Amino acid sequence: MNAFTPAATAALRVNPITQEVVTNSLIAYAEEMALALCKSAYNMMIYEVRDFCCGLIDTEGQMICQNTGGLPIFLADLGIAVKDGIDRYGLDGFSPGDVIIMNHAGVCGQHLNNVVVYTPCFHQGQVVAFAANRAHWVDVGGLRTGFGNVQTYEIFHEGLQMRSIKLFDAGRRNDGVWQMITDNIRFPDSSLGDLRAQMAACNIGERRLAELHKRFSVDTVNQCIRASWDQAEAQARAAVSAMPDGRYTAETHLDSDGRQLTVPLRVKVTVEIKGSELTIDYSDMNPQVMGPLNSGFSGGLSAARVAFKCLTMPYAPVNEGGFRGLKLISPEGTMLNARPPAALGLWSIALPTVIDTILLALAPALPGQIPAAHKGDMGGCSFYGQRPDNGSRYVLMNIFGGGWGGRSHQDGASASVSICQGDVRNTPVELQEIHYPFLIERFALRQDSGGAGQHRGGMGVELSYRALGACSVNINLERIINPPWGLEGGGPGRSNAALIRSSDGSERRVTKESNIPIAPGDTVTFWTAGGGGYGAPASRDPLEIAQDLQREYISLEAAHQDYGWSPDQNEKA
């Protein structure tokens, strides 16, 4: 039987114009949900950084659609969260006005700050779908403040777990649960404000889906959804079919789990292509670790889905059908499928390197199509303390960009967030200085950070914070020992680095450490990694080298050492 028959069959049942109207309407609803969440959220991780996702989920926990912004590593887990509630309550156990909250590590497999809120969508008294979103709360209690704390070694250190709890039951708020949340987190005004924003986003999804069902029947809408899934499946499978069959393996390393800083972690993947199906195997992945650099099953699935989508249809809308041609082997007990009660606070740290390694495995099979490694971490910082002017508690969280790898046809992008972070943004300098007791003394591209090559790796950034009051900071750097690699003769990018410079002039470098005390006047500087280079540096166009020198992307010393450039050539160029 033809592998693409389902799409053809569905196309016979669905009017193509109706399908386009329905499919694009659903995507528009997810985008409207995202806009509402951004406009009404309280914390900058949502309304500036966009650390969230919104979508519609069917009654079996499958993804109907998802907004185009937000984090790619949320591709796997909205449906998983909703399916847990379906299994608990049954479809008959939901009522109009229900609001369910979910962040349980055993189901969602990631840090507890990523809180899912979802609501049932009804038509003529029957549940027909769910409106859902996940957003990063600034705090969920526990030992950690801000981004992950390397001191945690079990999930119970990391905050409140809420598993498929009806926060609103038929429109009536569960005041006991609301009070429990309020009393156990550091920033209840912010997090409960975000919760209300998430509820508002779900309400929009409910209303819009009801309008669609009023215009078309439920059967028609569902047929259009299935047809769009079949088409996405056919497109993805066609892309896989164009790849040469075979088994491809790559092995790289992460620096540490944050507790044993001298023990590297193995990242080994095997990718098998067979016909129109691609299988990713994590059987040889590093065992789960004592530190919080673990994830549950959905963490490894997220990395696999991001890599698969990049390889098959990177610009297509997201739905469940696009991943039918992907199979994942992820045995329990690895750092990508850790057994409870493993700590998961730094769950996402490993994922950029996992994705890079999947792509590296396929480099021999797809010559010219795979880039060199990118910055390879989920760079960011967490400062927290009390404001010196009014004594109020604060937490400053920010996302850092870095360099992406050079490609067969052009240089890598500079100052860009990781492949796992997608469309997220850094927090504007001006807002950070307005809201928090810091001066940002420097924010610039990091000279000489991109790996040398025919096509240079993108550059990292240098970002320097000066504290105006006493505080603490968490620093979680990766890929310092194992820098972003080059391809086809390209050189590696420069690694991440962080330096704390005290007001007395003393300095110390930090890799992974939590609750570091910072005194007024101390400066914390981050240098993010550059991407690896692609192709032999000797093949780089001299005009491009001259341009890099003029823009101060590279120094004269680096031009001489990496490219054999001389001052005479500079004058001629």
Backbone torsions as a table, in degrees:
resi	resn	phi	psi	omega
1	MET	NA	138.9	178.2
2	ASN	-60.2	132.9	-177.4
3	ALA	-63.5	-20.4	-174.1
4	PHE	-105.5	14.2	-179.2
5	THR	-58.0	-41.3	-177.9
6	PRO	-53.7	-41.1	-179.7
7	ALA	-64.6	-42.9	-179.6
8	ALA	-63.8	-39.9	179.4
9	THR	-64.3	-45.9	179.7
10	ALA	-62.1	-37.7	-177.8
11	ALA	-62.7	-29.5	179.2
12	LEU	-71.3	-26.0	-176.3
13	ARG	-89.4	-20.9	-170.9
14	VAL	-115.8	131.3	173.1
15	ASN	-63.1	124.7	-174.4
16	PRO	-62.4	-32.2	178.4
17	ILE	-70.0	-43.6	176.6
18	THR	-59.4	-42.6	-179.2
19	GLN	-61.2	-43.8	179.7
20	GLU	-63.1	-40.6	179.1
21	VAL	-63.4	-47.7	-177.7
22	VAL	-66.1	-47.7	-176.9
23	THR	-60.5	-46.5	-178.2
24	ASN	-73.7	-27.5	173.8
25	SER	-64.9	-44.0	-179.9
26	LEU	-61.8	-42.9	177.5
27	ILE	-62.8	-40.8	178.6
28	ALA	-62.9	-35.1	178.5
29	TYR	-65.2	-42.0	177.7
30	ALA	-62.5	-38.3	178.0
31	GLU	-67.0	-38.8	179.0
32	GLU	-67.6	-38.2	174.8
33	MET	-58.8	-44.3	-179.6
34	ALA	-63.9	-40.4	179.3
35	LEU	-63.6	-43.3	179.2
36	ALA	-62.8	-40.3	178.9
37	LEU	-63.3	-45.0	178.7
38	CYS	-61.4	-42.2	-174.2
39	LYS	-71.8	-24.3	-172.6
40	SER	-115.6	-3.4	-179.8
41	ALA	-71.2	158.0	-177.0
42	TYR	-96.9	-28.4	-172.9
43	ASN	-109.6	148.6	-172.9
44	MET	-67.8	-20.7	175.5
45	MET	-62.2	-22.6	177.8
46	ILE	-98.3	-56.8	-170.3
47	TYR	-80.3	-17.1	174.0
48	GLU	-108.4	-53.8	-175.8
49	VAL	-73.1	-33.3	-179.0
50	ARG	71.2	44.0	177.8
51	ASP	-84.8	75.9	-177.5
52	PHE	-165.0	173.7	167.8
53	CYS	-149.6	155.1	178.9
54	CYS	-134.6	146.3	178.0
55	GLY	-171.9	178.7	175.3
56	LEU	-115.2	136.6	-175.1
57	ILE	-122.5	140.2	-178.8
58	ASP	-83.0	-178.5	-173.1
59	THR	-76.1	-0.4	173.6
60	GLU	-110.7	8.8	179.2
61	GLY	81.8	20.4	179.9
62	GLN	-99.6	148.0	-174.0
63	MET	-78.3	115.8	175.3
64	ILE	-79.1	-47.7	-179.3
65	CYS	-162.1	164.3	179.3
66	GLN	-149.8	150.1	179.3
67	ASN	-65.7	156.7	-174.5
68	THR	-82.1	-18.7	177.3
69	GLY	-89.0	-167.1	177.4
70	GLY	82.8	-167.9	-172.4
71	LEU	-88.0	127.9	174.3
72	PRO	-59.6	-30.6	-178.3
73	ILE	-73.7	2.9	169.8
74	PHE	-94.3	13.9	179.6
75	LEU	-67.5	-22.8	-168.2
76	ALA	-101.1	-20.9	-155.5
77	ASP	-118.2	-4.5	174.1
78	LEU	-63.6	-44.2	179.6
79	GLY	-64.0	-38.3	178.3
80	ILE	-60.5	-42.8	-179.5
81	ALA	-65.0	-43.7	-179.1
82	VAL	-68.5	-39.7	-179.1
83	LYS	-59.6	-34.1	178.3
84	ASP	-62.3	-40.5	177.5
85	GLY	-68.4	-37.9	177.5
86	ILE	-61.6	-43.9	179.7
87	ASP	-65.6	-32.3	-177.7
88	ARG	-76.8	-47.1	-172.5
89	TYR	-99.5	-23.8	-169.4
90	GLY	74.3	153.1	-178.1
91	LEU	-61.2	-29.2	178.6
92	ASP	-77.0	-8.0	-177.8
93	GLY	-91.2	3.1	178.1
94	PHE	-102.3	148.9	177.7
95	SER	-130.6	155.5	172.1
96	PRO	-57.2	136.4	-177.9
97	GLY	94.5	-4.3	175.5
98	ASP	-69.6	142.3	171.0
99	VAL	-133.1	121.3	-176.5
100	ILE	-110.4	136.8	-179.6
101	ILE	-117.3	143.0	-169.9
102	MET	-155.0	129.1	169.0
103	ASN	-150.3	18.1	-171.0
104	HIS	-60.4	128.5	-174.7
105	ALA	-64.6	-35.2	-178.1
106	GLY	-67.0	-20.7	177.8
107	VAL	-101.4	-52.9	-173.6
108	CYS	-80.4	-28.3	171.9
109	GLY	71.5	25.9	-178.1
110	GLN	-146.5	179.5	-175.3
111	HIS	-63.9	150.8	-168.6
112	LEU	-71.8	-15.3	177.5
113	ASN	-64.4	-23.2	-179.8
114	ASN	-82.6	95.8	-170.7
115	VAL	-102.0	126.0	176.7
116	VAL	-92.7	134.6	171.3
117	VAL	-125.1	132.1	178.3
118	TYR	-145.3	157.0	-178.5
119	THR	-135.9	147.1	177.7
120	PRO	-77.1	144.9	175.5
121	CYS	-107.3	127.5	-174.5
122	PHE	-111.3	151.2	168.7
123	HIS	-142.6	119.7	-179.1
124	GLN	51.4	43.7	174.5
125	GLY	82.1	0.2	-178.9
126	GLN	-114.2	141.5	174.2
127	VAL	-71.5	124.8	-178.8
128	VAL	-115.3	-14.7	-179.9
129	ALA	-174.9	-178.4	176.1
130	PHE	-135.4	139.0	171.3
131	ALA	-95.5	130.5	-171.8
132	ALA	-143.6	154.7	171.2
133	ASN	-153.0	159.2	173.3
134	ARG	-127.0	134.7	-179.8
135	ALA	-141.2	150.7	-177.1
136	HIS	-86.7	110.6	173.3
137	TRP	-77.7	148.5	-179.9
138	VAL	-69.9	-21.0	-178.5
139	ASP	-160.1	144.0	172.5
140	VAL	-131.1	22.7	-179.8
141	GLY	82.1	-165.2	179.5
142	GLY	79.3	-166.3	-174.0
143	LEU	-74.6	-26.6	-172.4
144	ARG	-91.2	141.8	170.0
145	THR	-121.2	128.7	-177.1
146	GLY	74.4	-147.3	178.5
147	PHE	-69.1	168.1	-165.0
148	GLY	-44.3	145.4	178.1
149	ASN	-107.2	120.5	-175.7
150	VAL	-72.2	-5.7	179.7
151	GLN	-80.8	-14.4	-177.8
152	THR	-77.9	143.1	176.7
153	TYR	-133.4	3.5	169.1
154	GLU	-150.0	156.9	-171.3
155	ILE	-62.4	-25.0	-176.8
156	PHE	-70.2	-14.4	174.0
157	HIS	-76.8	-16.2	-161.6
158	GLU	-102.7	4.1	173.0
159	GLY	127.2	-171.5	-179.6
160	LEU	-69.2	136.4	170.5
161	GLN	-111.5	130.0	-179.2
162	MET	-126.8	114.2	-174.6
163	ARG	-109.6	104.9	174.0
164	SER	49.2	50.9	-178.4
165	ILE	-94.3	132.1	175.1
166	LYS	-78.6	100.6	177.7
167	LEU	-72.8	-35.2	170.2
168	PHE	-123.0	129.4	179.6
169	ASP	-114.8	108.7	-177.0
170	ALA	53.7	39.2	175.9
171	GLY	90.8	-9.4	-179.0
172	ARG	-98.7	126.4	-177.0
173	ARG	-72.7	138.2	172.8
174	ASN	-83.4	95.5	-173.5
175	ASP	-65.4	-28.7	178.4
176	GLY	-65.4	-45.1	178.1
177	VAL	-66.3	-42.4	179.2
178	TRP	-58.5	-42.9	-179.9
179	GLN	-68.0	-37.8	178.9
180	MET	-60.8	-43.6	177.9
181	ILE	-64.1	-46.8	-178.1
182	THR	-57.4	-40.5	-173.2
183	ASP	-83.6	-8.5	-172.6
184	ASN	-120.3	9.8	176.1
185	ILE	-125.9	155.6	-172.6
186	ARG	-77.4	-28.1	-174.9
187	PHE	-127.9	66.9	-175.2
188	PRO	-63.0	-34.5	179.7
189	ASP	-61.4	-43.3	-179.6
190	SER	-67.8	-52.1	-174.0
191	SER	-67.5	-39.1	178.6
192	LEU	-73.8	-27.5	170.7
193	GLY	-65.5	-41.8	176.1
194	ASP	-64.0	-38.0	178.2
195	LEU	-60.1	-44.4	178.4
196	ARG	-64.4	-35.9	176.6
197	ALA	-65.2	-39.4	177.5
198	GLN	-64.3	-40.3	176.8
199	MET	-62.8	-41.4	179.2
200	ALA	-62.2	-40.1	178.3
201	ALA	-62.7	-42.3	178.2
202	CYS	-63.9	-39.7	179.0
203	ASN	-59.6	-38.2	177.3
204	ILE	-64.3	-44.0	177.3
205	GLY	-58.5	-42.7	177.8
206	GLU	-59.4	-49.6	-176.1
207	ARG	-63.1	-45.0	-176.9
208	ARG	-66.4	-39.8	179.2
209	LEU	-66.5	-36.1	176.6
210	ALA	-63.1	-39.2	177.4
211	GLU	-63.2	-39.8	-179.8
212	LEU	-66.3	-41.8	179.5
213	HIS	-68.9	-26.9	175.6
214	LYS	-70.9	-34.9	-179.4
215	ARG	-77.9	-41.5	177.9
216	PHE	-122.1	159.5	177.5
217	SER	-72.5	161.1	176.4
218	VAL	-60.1	-41.7	179.6
219	ASP	-60.8	-42.8	-179.6
220	THR	-63.6	-45.2	179.2
221	VAL	-61.2	-45.0	-179.3
222	ASN	-65.0	-37.0	176.7
223	GLN	-64.7	-39.4	178.1
224	CYS	-65.1	-39.9	177.9
225	ILE	-62.2	-47.1	-179.5
226	ARG	-63.3	-38.5	179.2
227	ALA	-65.8	-39.5	178.5
228	SER	-66.9	-35.4	175.6
229	TRP	-63.7	-44.2	-179.6
230	ASP	-62.5	-40.4	178.9
231	GLN	-65.7	-41.0	177.6
232	ALA	-64.2	-40.4	177.5
233	GLU	-60.8	-45.8	-179.4
234	ALA	-62.0	-41.8	-179.9
235	GLN	-64.3	-43.9	-179.7
236	ALA	-66.9	-42.8	-179.6
237	ARG	-66.0	-34.9	177.1
238	ALA	-62.8	-39.5	178.1
239	ALA	-64.8	-40.9	178.8
240	VAL	-67.4	-39.2	-179.9
241	SER	-60.9	-26.2	178.9
242	ALA	-77.7	-9.4	178.6
243	MET	-89.1	147.9	-179.9
244	PRO	-70.0	134.3	176.4
245	ASP	-60.1	150.4	177.1
246	GLY	152.8	174.2	175.2
247	ARG	-112.4	129.5	-174.2
248	TYR	-129.8	134.3	-174.6
249	THR	-129.3	145.1	173.6
250	ALA	-144.8	149.5	179.0
251	GLU	-135.2	128.8	175.0
252	THR	-133.3	-171.7	-177.5
253	HIS	-143.6	148.3	166.3
254	LEU	-97.5	159.4	-174.3
255	ASP	-69.1	-48.8	-174.2
256	SER	-171.5	172.3	176.7
257	ASP	-92.6	4.7	179.8
258	GLY	92.4	-13.6	177.8
259	ARG	-109.5	-46.5	175.5
260	GLN	-104.9	89.5	-168.4
261	LEU	-70.7	-13.8	-179.3
262	THR	-101.2	3.6	-176.9
263	VAL	-107.2	108.2	179.6
264	PRO	-72.1	159.1	-179.3
265	LEU	-114.0	129.7	-177.5
266	ARG	-78.5	130.1	172.8
267	VAL	-116.6	99.1	-177.8
268	LYS	-124.7	128.4	-179.8
269	VAL	-131.4	148.9	171.6
270	THR	-121.5	130.1	179.4
271	VAL	-115.7	126.2	177.3
272	GLU	-115.1	128.1	174.6
273	ILE	-109.7	124.6	179.5
274	LYS	-141.6	103.8	-177.2
275	GLY	65.4	-121.9	-177.8
276	SER	-100.8	14.2	-177.4
277	GLU	-119.3	137.5	178.5
278	LEU	-119.1	126.6	-178.9
279	THR	-114.7	131.4	175.7
280	ILE	-111.2	127.2	-173.3
281	ASP	-117.7	120.0	178.2
282	TYR	-102.6	20.1	-174.3
283	SER	-58.8	-29.9	-178.3
284	ASP	-99.7	16.8	178.4
285	MET	-69.2	154.1	179.2
286	ASN	-55.4	138.6	175.3
287	PRO	-59.0	159.3	178.2
288	GLN	-58.4	153.7	-170.3
289	VAL	-116.7	165.8	179.1
290	MET	-71.9	-32.5	179.1
291	GLY	-75.0	-177.5	-175.6
292	PRO	-86.4	12.0	-178.9
293	LEU	-87.6	53.6	174.7
294	ASN	-122.1	163.2	166.8
295	SER	-139.1	165.5	170.7
296	GLY	-82.5	-173.4	-176.5
297	PHE	-53.1	-39.2	-175.0
298	SER	-67.5	-23.0	176.5
299	GLY	-64.4	-50.0	177.1
300	GLY	-64.6	-35.7	177.3
301	LEU	-65.2	-39.4	178.6
302	SER	-59.7	-47.5	179.4
303	ALA	-60.8	-42.7	179.6
304	ALA	-62.9	-41.2	-179.1
305	ARG	-68.2	-38.7	178.0
306	VAL	-62.1	-47.3	179.4
307	ALA	-61.7	-44.0	-178.7
308	PHE	-62.1	-43.2	-179.3
309	LYS	-66.6	-39.3	176.7
310	CYS	-59.6	-36.6	-176.0
311	LEU	-80.4	-24.4	-170.9
312	THR	-109.8	-58.8	-176.1
313	MET	-148.4	73.7	-173.2
314	PRO	-63.3	-24.6	-174.9
315	TYR	-102.1	-2.3	-177.0
316	ALA	-79.4	151.1	174.7
317	PRO	-58.3	155.2	-176.6
318	VAL	-90.3	128.7	169.0
319	ASN	-155.1	173.1	-173.3
320	GLU	-63.1	-35.1	-175.7
321	GLY	-63.6	-29.2	-177.7
322	GLY	-64.8	-11.8	-177.3
323	PHE	-114.1	9.6	-179.5
324	ARG	-67.2	-26.0	179.9
325	GLY	-84.5	4.4	179.7
326	LEU	-106.3	129.9	173.8
327	LYS	-118.9	143.0	-177.8
328	LEU	-126.2	132.5	172.0
329	ILE	-111.3	112.4	-175.0
330	SER	-140.8	85.7	-176.8
331	PRO	-65.9	148.5	178.7
332	GLU	-66.9	146.1	176.9
333	GLY	103.1	-1.9	174.3
334	THR	-94.6	171.9	-179.9
335	MET	-71.1	-9.3	175.5
336	LEU	-103.2	3.2	175.1
337	ASN	-157.4	63.1	-171.7
338	ALA	-75.5	144.8	176.1
339	ARG	-76.4	139.5	174.3
340	PRO	-61.1	150.6	4.4
341	PRO	-99.4	51.2	-177.7
342	ALA	-56.8	145.4	173.6
343	ALA	-71.8	139.6	-176.0
344	LEU	-127.4	14.0	-171.8
345	GLY	-58.9	-30.2	177.9
346	LEU	-110.4	38.8	-172.4
347	TRP	-55.6	-34.1	-172.5
348	SER	-88.7	-9.6	-174.6
349	ILE	-57.8	-39.2	-175.7
350	ALA	-77.0	-22.6	-164.9
351	LEU	-66.2	-39.7	177.0
352	PRO	-58.9	-38.6	178.7
353	THR	-70.3	-36.6	176.1
354	VAL	-59.9	-45.3	-179.8
355	ILE	-64.9	-45.8	176.5
356	ASP	-56.0	-38.3	-177.2
357	THR	-72.2	-37.3	174.0
358	ILE	-59.2	-45.3	179.5
359	LEU	-66.3	-38.9	178.8
360	LEU	-61.2	-39.6	178.6
361	ALA	-59.0	-33.7	-176.5
362	LEU	-90.6	-2.5	-178.5
363	ALA	-56.8	-42.8	178.3
364	PRO	-65.5	-29.0	-178.1
365	ALA	-82.2	-23.9	-175.5
366	LEU	-126.1	65.7	-176.4
367	PRO	-59.5	134.4	178.6
368	GLY	82.5	-5.5	-176.3
369	GLN	-106.6	-16.0	-176.0
370	ILE	-103.4	129.4	178.4
371	PRO	-80.1	165.0	168.9
372	ALA	-66.2	169.4	-175.8
373	ALA	-66.4	147.5	175.9
374	HIS	-99.3	-170.8	-169.9
375	LYS	-56.1	-25.8	164.4
376	GLY	74.4	17.4	173.5
377	ASP	-141.7	175.4	178.9
378	MET	-104.5	48.0	-167.8
379	GLY	-42.4	135.7	177.4
380	GLY	-178.4	176.4	-179.8
381	CYS	-141.8	159.1	174.8
382	SER	-135.2	113.9	170.3
383	PHE	-108.0	140.6	179.6
384	TYR	-152.0	150.6	-178.3
385	GLY	169.9	-152.1	177.3
386	GLN	-121.1	138.1	179.8
387	ARG	-63.7	135.5	179.6
388	PRO	-70.8	-20.3	-176.6
389	ASP	-83.9	-37.9	-177.0
390	ASN	-129.9	-0.5	176.4
391	GLY	77.8	3.7	-178.9
392	SER	-74.2	147.6	179.7
393	ARG	-77.7	144.3	178.2
394	TYR	-144.1	160.7	167.8
395	VAL	-139.6	123.5	178.2
396	LEU	-101.5	119.0	175.7
397	MET	-122.5	137.7	-179.4
398	ASN	-142.9	154.0	178.6
399	ILE	-106.9	138.1	179.2
400	PHE	-108.8	141.8	169.5
401	GLY	-89.1	173.3	177.8
402	GLY	-160.6	-165.8	-176.6
403	GLY	-91.7	143.9	172.0
404	TRP	-101.3	159.4	-175.7
405	GLY	-71.1	148.8	172.5
406	GLY	-63.5	155.4	-179.4
407	ARG	-121.1	175.7	-175.5
408	SER	-66.2	-15.6	-174.7
409	HIS	-125.7	-7.7	-179.1
410	GLN	-165.3	165.8	177.9
411	ASP	-66.3	158.6	175.8
412	GLY	-74.9	157.4	177.6
413	ALA	-71.7	149.8	179.3
414	SER	-108.0	154.2	173.1
415	ALA	52.8	38.8	-178.4
416	SER	-111.5	144.4	179.4
417	VAL	-68.0	170.0	-174.4
418	SER	-69.3	166.3	179.5
419	ILE	-61.5	-25.6	178.5
420	CYS	-77.2	-20.1	-174.0
421	GLN	-97.0	-11.5	169.6
422	GLY	54.5	-113.2	-175.1
423	ASP	-95.3	11.2	179.0
424	VAL	-68.9	160.4	-173.7
425	ARG	-127.2	159.6	171.0
426	ASN	-78.6	159.6	177.6
427	THR	-79.8	129.1	-178.1
428	PRO	-54.6	140.2	179.9
429	VAL	-54.0	-44.0	-176.3
430	GLU	-60.8	-41.6	180.0
431	LEU	-68.1	-38.0	178.2
432	GLN	-61.8	-42.8	-178.4
433	GLU	-72.1	-29.6	177.5
434	ILE	-69.6	-43.1	-170.8
435	HIS	-92.0	-19.3	-172.0
436	TYR	-131.2	153.9	-177.0
437	PRO	-81.5	67.9	179.7
438	PHE	-142.9	152.4	165.1
439	LEU	-113.1	131.3	175.8
440	ILE	-95.4	105.4	-170.5
441	GLU	-82.0	-24.1	-179.1
442	ARG	-155.0	134.7	173.6
443	PHE	-144.4	101.8	-170.3
444	ALA	-148.8	161.9	171.7
445	LEU	-65.7	145.5	-176.6
446	ARG	-93.8	108.5	-177.5
447	GLN	-59.8	141.7	175.6
448	ASP	66.4	16.9	-177.5
449	SER	-86.6	-25.0	179.8
450	GLY	-75.9	136.6	179.0
451	GLY	-62.8	140.6	179.6
452	ALA	-70.7	146.7	177.8
453	GLY	177.6	172.6	171.9
454	GLN	-54.6	-36.8	171.6
455	HIS	-123.0	112.8	-172.1
456	ARG	-67.4	148.1	171.6
457	GLY	-69.0	151.3	176.4
458	GLY	-67.9	161.6	-174.9
459	MET	-96.0	148.1	171.1
460	GLY	-81.1	-170.7	-179.7
461	VAL	-126.0	161.7	171.1
462	GLU	-116.2	127.7	-175.9
463	LEU	-136.8	122.6	-173.0
464	SER	-124.1	123.2	178.8
465	TYR	-106.4	131.8	170.2
466	ARG	-111.4	123.3	-177.0
467	ALA	-78.1	135.8	176.6
468	LEU	-97.6	-5.1	177.4
469	GLY	-153.0	167.8	178.1
470	ALA	-65.9	141.2	-180.0
471	CYS	-161.2	-172.8	173.7
472	SER	-129.5	160.2	179.4
473	VAL	-139.7	143.5	168.8
474	ASN	-105.8	131.5	178.3
475	ILE	-125.4	128.2	-178.0
476	ASN	-135.4	84.4	-178.9
477	LEU	-96.1	147.5	176.6
478	GLU	-130.4	168.6	176.3
479	ARG	56.1	40.4	173.4
480	ILE	-84.4	-46.3	179.1
481	ILE	-76.5	-31.6	-176.7
482	ASN	-117.9	86.9	-173.5
483	PRO	-70.6	164.8	176.6
484	PRO	-58.0	124.3	-173.7
485	TRP	-82.8	154.7	173.3
486	GLY	-91.9	170.4	176.9
487	LEU	-129.9	152.4	175.8
488	GLU	53.2	40.7	178.0
489	GLY	93.4	-2.1	178.7
490	GLY	-74.7	153.8	-179.0
491	GLY	-85.9	162.7	178.1
492	PRO	-73.7	154.3	171.5
493	GLY	-78.1	164.4	176.1
494	ARG	-75.3	148.8	-174.1
495	SER	-81.2	166.4	172.5
496	ASN	-65.1	155.3	176.5
497	ALA	-157.1	153.5	174.7
498	ALA	-143.1	140.1	-177.5
499	LEU	-134.7	130.2	172.9
500	ILE	-104.0	120.0	179.9
501	ARG	-112.2	113.7	-178.8
502	SER	-75.5	160.1	-179.3
503	SER	-64.9	-19.0	176.5
504	ASP	-84.7	1.8	177.2
505	GLY	96.7	-10.4	178.7
506	SER	-73.3	152.9	-176.4
507	GLU	-134.9	150.9	169.3
508	ARG	-152.6	143.8	179.1
509	ARG	-91.0	146.9	-177.2
510	VAL	-132.4	142.7	174.9
511	THR	-111.4	-72.3	174.8
512	LYS	-126.9	118.6	-179.4
513	GLU	-162.9	147.0	-177.3
514	SER	-123.3	157.0	176.8
515	ASN	56.4	42.2	178.9
516	ILE	-79.4	122.8	-179.9
517	PRO	-72.4	136.0	179.0
518	ILE	-122.5	128.6	-179.5
519	ALA	-94.3	158.6	175.8
520	PRO	-55.4	133.2	-179.0
521	GLY	91.9	-13.5	176.9
522	ASP	-69.7	151.1	179.3
523	THR	-120.6	134.1	175.1
524	VAL	-116.5	120.5	-177.0
525	THR	-117.0	133.1	177.6
526	PHE	-113.5	135.2	170.5
527	TRP	-118.0	120.5	-178.5
528	THR	-93.4	157.6	-173.1
529	ALA	-70.6	152.4	170.6
530	GLY	-95.3	161.6	178.1
531	GLY	-78.9	159.0	176.5
532	GLY	-71.5	154.6	177.5
533	GLY	-84.7	158.8	179.7
534	TYR	-121.9	124.9	178.3
535	GLY	84.7	161.8	-176.4
536	ALA	-64.1	131.6	178.4
537	PRO	-57.0	-31.7	-179.3
538	ALA	-63.4	-17.9	-179.1
539	SER	-90.4	-0.5	-178.2
540	ARG	-69.9	139.7	179.5
541	ASP	-61.2	124.7	179.6
542	PRO	-56.0	-31.4	178.2
543	LEU	-66.2	-35.0	177.7
544	GLU	-70.1	-36.2	175.9
545	ILE	-64.1	-44.9	178.7
546	ALA	-61.0	-39.9	178.5
547	GLN	-65.2	-41.4	177.2
548	ASP	-61.4	-39.4	177.9
549	LEU	-65.4	-43.5	-179.2
550	GLN	-62.3	-39.2	-179.3
551	ARG	-84.1	-2.2	-179.8
552	GLU	64.7	27.0	172.4
553	TYR	-70.4	-34.4	175.7
554	ILE	-128.7	154.4	177.7
555	SER	-90.5	164.6	176.3
556	LEU	-60.2	-38.3	-179.7
557	GLU	-62.3	-45.5	179.3
558	ALA	-66.7	-38.2	178.1
559	ALA	-60.0	-39.5	179.6
560	HIS	-70.6	-47.7	-175.0
561	GLN	-71.5	-41.3	-172.7
562	ASP	-88.5	-31.2	-173.4
563	TYR	-120.6	-1.4	-177.5
564	GLY	69.8	25.8	-177.3
565	TRP	-78.2	145.3	177.7
566	SER	-127.9	157.9	177.3
567	PRO	-55.1	-34.2	178.1
568	ASP	-60.6	-42.2	178.3
569	GLN	-65.5	-35.4	179.2
570	ASN	-62.4	-42.2	-179.9
571	GLU	-66.8	-39.3	179.9
572	LYS	-66.3	-39.6	-179.7
573	ALA	-67.3	NA	NA
